[in-house]
Amino acid sequence: MNKKLKSYPVAIAFFALIGLFVNDTGILAPEKYSQYVDALLALLIAAGIISSPGHGKGYGDK
């Protein structure tokens, strides 16, 4: 169970939940929230952290 909690899909789901909470509570305007998410995703893609699952195993558990 501990190994599953440290996997990429769980981390992505956790950060998505935080993003939904921030958006629903109105801490950030929806336009700003969208800009921050787009910038973060562009940074992760440029760093090679987010990759195409067609070129390997993707985010599958080990």
The first five atom37 places (N, CA, C, CB, O) and aatype in JSON, in Angstrom:
{
  "aatype": [12, 2, 11, 11, 10, 11, 15, 18, 14, 19, 0, 9, 0, 13, 13, 0, 10, 9, 7, 10, 13, 19, 2, 3, 16, 7, 9, 10, 0, 14, 6, 11, 18, 15, 5, 18, 19, 3, 0, 10, 10, 0, 10, 10, 9, 0, 0, 7, 9, 9, 15, 15, 14, 7, 8, 7, 11, 7, 18, 7, 3, 11],
  "atom_mask": [
    [1, 1, 1, 1, 1],
    [1, 1, 1, 1, 1],
    [1, 1, 1, 1, 1],
    [1, 1, 1, 1, 1],
    [1, 1, 1, 1, 1],
    [1, 1, 1, 1, 1],
    [1, 1, 1, 1, 1],
    [1, 1, 1, 1, 1],
    [1, 1, 1, 1, 1],
    [1, 1, 1, 1, 1],
    [1, 1, 1, 1, 1],
    [1, 1, 1, 1, 1],
    [1, 1, 1, 1, 1],
    [1, 1, 1, 1, 1],
    [1, 1, 1, 1, 1],
    [1, 1, 1, 1, 1],
    [1, 1, 1, 1, 1],
    [1, 1, 1, 1, 1],
    [1, 1, 1, 0, 1],
    [1, 1, 1, 1, 1],
    [1, 1, 1, 1, 1],
    [1, 1, 1, 1, 1],
    [1, 1, 1, 1, 1],
    [1, 1, 1, 1, 1],
    [1, 1, 1, 1, 1],
    [1, 1, 1, 0, 1],
    [1, 1, 1, 1, 1],
    [1, 1, 1, 1, 1],
    [1, 1, 1, 1, 1],
    [1, 1, 1, 1, 1],
    [1, 1, 1, 1, 1],
    [1, 1, 1, 1, 1],
    [1, 1, 1, 1, 1],
    [1, 1, 1, 1, 1],
    [1, 1, 1, 1, 1],
    [1, 1, 1, 1, 1],
    [1, 1, 1, 1, 1],
    [1, 1, 1, 1, 1],
    [1, 1, 1, 1, 1],
    [1, 1, 1, 1, 1],
    [1, 1, 1, 1, 1],
    [1, 1, 1, 1, 1],
    [1, 1, 1, 1, 1],
    [1, 1, 1, 1, 1],
    [1, 1, 1, 1, 1],
    [1, 1, 1, 1, 1],
    [1, 1, 1, 1, 1],
    [1, 1, 1, 0, 1],
    [1, 1, 1, 1, 1],
    [1, 1, 1, 1, 1],
    [1, 1, 1, 1, 1],
    [1, 1, 1, 1, 1],
    [1, 1, 1, 1, 1],
    [1, 1, 1, 0, 1],
    [1, 1, 1, 1, 1],
    [1, 1, 1, 0, 1],
    [1, 1, 1, 1, 1],
    [1, 1, 1, 0, 1],
    [1, 1, 1, 1, 1],
    [1, 1, 1, 0, 1],
    [1, 1, 1, 1, 1],
    [1, 1, 1, 1, 1]
  ],
  "atom_positions": [
    [[0.82, -1.2, 0.0], [0.0, 0.0, 0.0], [0.86, 1.26, 0.0], [-0.93, 0.0, 1.2], [0.55, 2.23, -0.68]],
    [[1.95, 1.24, 0.76], [2.82, 2.4, 0.84], [3.44, 2.72, -0.51], [3.9, 2.19, 1.88], [3.64, 3.89, -0.85]],
    [[3.77, 1.68, -1.29], [4.35, 1.88, -2.61], [3.34, 2.54, -3.56], [4.82, 0.53, -3.19], [3.71, 3.37, -4.39]],
    [[2.09, 2.17, -3.42], [1.04, 2.77, -4.27], [0.86, 4.26, -3.96], [-0.29, 2.02, -4.08], [0.58, 5.05, -4.86]],
    [[1.0, 4.64, -2.69], [0.82, 6.04, -2.31], [1.93, 6.93, -2.84], [0.74, 6.16, -0.81], [1.75, 8.15, -2.93]],
    [[3.08, 6.37, -3.18], [4.2, 7.14, -3.69], [4.25, 7.15, -5.22], [5.49, 6.59, -3.15], [5.24, 7.62, -5.79]],
    [[3.22, 6.65, -5.89], [3.24, 6.57, -7.35], [2.85, 7.91, -7.98], [2.29, 5.47, -7.82], [2.23, 8.76, -7.33]],
    [[3.22, 8.08, -9.25], [2.9, 9.31, -9.97], [1.4, 9.57, -10.1], [3.52, 9.26, -11.34], [0.97, 10.7, -9.88]],
    [[0.58, 8.56, -10.44], [-0.86, 8.84, -10.56], [-1.48, 9.37, -9.27], [-1.58, 7.59, -10.99], [-2.36, 10.22, -9.31]],
    [[-1.04, 8.87, -8.13], [-1.59, 9.35, -6.86], [-1.15, 10.79, -6.61], [-1.14, 8.43, -5.69], [-1.94, 11.61, -6.14]],
    [[0.1, 11.1, -6.93], [0.59, 12.47, -6.74], [-0.16, 13.44, -7.66], [2.1, 12.55, -7.01], [-0.52, 14.54, -7.25]],
    [[-0.37, 13.04, -8.9], [-1.1, 13.89, -9.84], [-2.53, 14.11, -9.36], [-1.09, 13.27, -11.26], [-3.04, 15.23, -9.43]],
    [[-3.18, 13.06, -8.89], [-4.55, 13.19, -8.39], [-4.6, 14.09, -7.16], [-5.12, 11.81, -8.05], [-5.54, 14.87, -7.01]],
    [[-3.6, 13.98, -6.29], [-3.57, 14.82, -5.09], [-3.43, 16.3, -5.46], [-2.41, 14.4, -4.17], [-4.14, 17.14, -4.91]],
    [[-2.52, 16.61, -6.38], [-2.36, 18.01, -6.79], [-3.57, 18.52, -7.56], [-1.1, 18.16, -7.64], [-3.89, 19.71, -7.48]],
    [[-4.24, 17.65, -8.29], [-5.48, 18.06, -8.96], [-6.56, 18.38, -7.94], [-5.97, 16.95, -9.92], [-7.34, 19.32, -8.12]],
    [[-6.61, 17.6, -6.87], [-7.58, 17.86, -5.8], [-7.31, 19.2, -5.13], [-7.54, 16.73, -4.76], [-8.24, 19.95, -4.82]],
    [[-6.04, 19.5, -4.91], [-5.69, 20.81, -4.34], [-6.13, 21.92, -5.29], [-4.16, 20.9, -4.07], [-6.66, 22.94, -4.86]],
    [[-5.89, 21.72, -6.6], [-6.3, 22.72, -7.58], [-7.8, 22.93, -7.61], [0.0, 0.0, 0.0], [-8.27, 24.06, -7.72]],
    [[-8.56, 21.85, -7.5], [-10.02, 21.98, -7.45], [-10.46, 22.74, -6.2], [-10.68, 20.6, -7.47], [-11.38, 23.56, -6.26]],
    [[-9.81, 22.46, -5.08], [-10.14, 23.15, -3.84], [-9.85, 24.65, -3.97], [-9.34, 22.55, -2.67], [-10.67, 25.47, -3.56]],
    [[-8.71, 25.0, -4.52], [-8.35, 26.42, -4.7], [-9.34, 27.1, -5.63], [-6.91, 26.56, -5.25], [-9.76, 28.23, -5.37]],
    [[-9.72, 26.42, -6.7], [-10.65, 27.01, -7.65], [-12.05, 27.16, -7.05], [-10.72, 26.16, -8.91], [-12.71, 28.17, -7.27]],
    [[-12.51, 26.15, -6.3], [-13.86, 26.2, -5.73], [-13.98, 27.22, -4.59], [-14.25, 24.83, -5.22], [-15.04, 27.82, -4.42]],
    [[-12.93, 27.41, -3.82], [-13.01, 28.37, -2.72], [-12.85, 29.8, -3.18], [-11.96, 28.05, -1.68], [-13.12, 30.73, -2.41]],
    [[-12.41, 30.0, -4.41], [-12.28, 31.35, -4.94], [-11.01, 32.05, -4.5], [0.0, 0.0, 0.0], [-10.94, 33.28, -4.55]],
    [[-10.01, 31.31, -4.07], [-8.75, 31.92, -3.66], [-8.11, 32.63, -4.84], [-7.78, 30.86, -3.08], [-7.54, 33.71, -4.7]],
    [[-8.2, 32.01, -6.01], [-7.73, 32.63, -7.25], [-8.89, 32.76, -8.21], [-6.58, 31.8, -7.89], [-9.81, 31.94, -8.21]],
    [[-8.85, 33.8, -9.02], [-9.86, 33.95, -10.07], [-9.69, 32.81, -11.06], [-9.75, 35.35, -10.78], [-8.57, 32.38, -11.31]],
    [[-10.79, 32.32, -11.64], [-10.68, 31.19, -12.59], [-9.72, 31.46, -13.75], [-12.04, 30.86, -13.15], [-9.06, 30.53, -14.23]],
    [[-9.63, 32.7, -14.2], [-8.73, 33.02, -15.3], [-7.27, 32.86, -14.86], [-8.98, 34.45, -15.82], [-6.45, 32.29, -15.59]],
    [[-6.96, 33.35, -13.67], [-5.6, 33.23, -13.15], [-5.26, 31.77, -12.87], [-5.44, 34.07, -11.86], [-4.14, 31.34, -13.14]],
    [[-6.21, 31.03, -12.33], [-5.98, 29.61, -12.05], [-5.62, 28.87, -13.33], [-7.22, 28.98, -11.39], [-4.7, 28.05, -13.33]],
    [[-6.33, 29.15, -14.4], [-6.07, 28.51, -15.68], [-4.69, 28.88, -16.2], [-7.14, 28.91, -16.7], [-3.99, 28.03, -16.75]],
    [[-4.29, 30.12, -16.03], [-2.97, 30.55, -16.47], [-1.87, 29.84, -15.68], [-2.82, 32.06, -16.34], [-0.86, 29.43, -16.26]],
    [[-2.05, 29.71, -14.38], [-1.05, 29.03, -13.55], [-0.94, 27.56, -13.91], [-1.4, 29.18, -12.07], [0.16, 27.01, -13.98]],
    [[-2.06, 26.91, -14.16], [-2.04, 25.5, -14.53], [-1.36, 25.32, -15.88], [-3.48, 24.92, -14.57], [-0.55, 24.41, -16.04]],
    [[-1.67, 26.17, -16.84], [-1.04, 26.09, -18.15], [0.48, 26.3, -18.06], [-1.66, 27.12, -19.11], [1.25, 25.6, -18.71]],
    [[0.89, 27.27, -17.25], [2.32, 27.54, -17.09], [3.03, 26.37, -16.41], [2.54, 28.82, -16.29], [4.14, 26.0, -16.8]],
    [[2.4, 25.79, -15.39], [3.0, 24.65, -14.7], [3.12, 23.44, -15.62], [2.16, 24.29, -13.46], [4.15, 22.77, -15.62]],
    [[2.08, 23.17, -16.39], [2.13, 22.04, -17.32], [3.18, 22.26, -18.41], [0.76, 21.82, -17.96], [3.87, 21.32, -18.79]],
    [[3.31, 23.49, -18.9], [4.34, 23.78, -19.91], [5.73, 23.56, -19.33], [4.19, 25.22, -20.44], [6.61, 23.05, -20.01]],
    [[5.93, 23.95, -18.08], [7.22, 23.75, -17.42], [7.53, 22.27, -17.24], [7.23, 24.46, -16.07], [8.66, 21.84, -17.47]],
    [[6.53, 21.49, -16.83], [6.73, 20.05, -16.63], [7.0, 19.33, -17.96], [5.51, 19.44, -15.94], [7.8, 18.4, -18.01]],
    [[6.33, 19.76, -19.02], [6.57, 19.17, -20.34], [7.97, 19.52, -20.83], [5.5, 19.64, -21.35], [8.67, 18.66, -21.35]],
    [[8.37, 20.78, -20.66], [9.7, 21.2, -21.11], [10.8, 20.49, -20.33], [9.85, 22.72, -20.95], [11.87, 20.21, -20.88]],
    [[10.55, 20.19, -19.05], [11.55, 19.51, -18.24], [11.59, 18.01, -18.5], [11.28, 19.76, -16.76], [12.48, 17.31, -18.03]],
    [[10.62, 17.51, -19.26], [10.59, 16.09, -19.58], [9.95, 15.25, -18.5], [0.0, 0.0, 0.0], [10.05, 14.02, -18.53]],
    [[9.31, 15.88, -17.54], [8.65, 15.13, -16.46], [7.36, 14.52, -16.96], [8.38, 16.04, -15.25], [7.04, 13.38, -16.61]],
    [[6.62, 15.26, -17.76], [5.42, 14.72, -18.39], [5.81, 14.27, -19.79], [4.25, 15.79, -18.43], [6.32, 15.07, -20.58]],
    [[5.58, 13.02, -20.08], [5.97, 12.49, -21.38], [4.81, 11.72, -21.99], [7.22, 11.58, -21.25], [3.81, 11.44, -21.34]],
    [[4.98, 11.39, -23.25], [3.95, 10.64, -23.96], [3.97, 9.19, -23.51], [4.16, 10.73, -25.49], [5.03, 8.55, -23.56]],
    [[2.85, 8.64, -23.06], [2.85, 7.24, -22.63], [3.05, 6.27, -23.8], [1.55, 6.92, -21.93], [3.29, 5.09, -23.57]],
    [[2.97, 6.74, -25.02], [3.21, 5.89, -26.17], [4.68, 5.56, -26.37], [0.0, 0.0, 0.0], [5.02, 4.66, -27.13]],
    [[5.55, 6.3, -25.69], [6.99, 6.1, -25.83], [7.57, 5.36, -24.62], [7.7, 7.44, -26.0], [8.74, 5.58, -24.28]],
    [[6.82, 4.54, -23.99], [7.32, 3.8, -22.83], [6.16, 3.33, -21.97], [0.0, 0.0, 0.0], [5.04, 3.15, -22.45]],
    [[6.43, 3.14, -20.71], [5.42, 2.65, -19.8], [4.51, 3.75, -19.26], [6.06, 1.94, -18.67], [3.49, 3.46, -18.65]],
    [[4.89, 5.02, -19.48], [4.07, 6.12, -18.97], [4.16, 6.22, -17.48], [0.0, 0.0, 0.0], [5.25, 6.17, -16.91]],
    [[3.02, 6.36, -16.82], [2.98, 6.54, -15.38], [2.56, 5.26, -14.65], [2.03, 7.66, -15.02], [2.1, 5.32, -13.51]],
    [[2.72, 4.13, -15.29], [2.31, 2.86, -14.68], [3.1, 2.55, -13.42], [0.0, 0.0, 0.0], [4.24, 2.98, -13.26]],
    [[2.48, 1.79, -12.54], [3.15, 1.36, -11.32], [4.24, 0.36, -11.65], [2.15, 0.76, -10.32], [4.16, -0.36, -12.64]],
    [[5.25, 0.34, -10.81], [6.37, -0.6, -11.02], [6.03, -1.97, -10.53], [7.62, -0.11, -10.31], [6.85, -2.88, -10.63]]
  ]
}
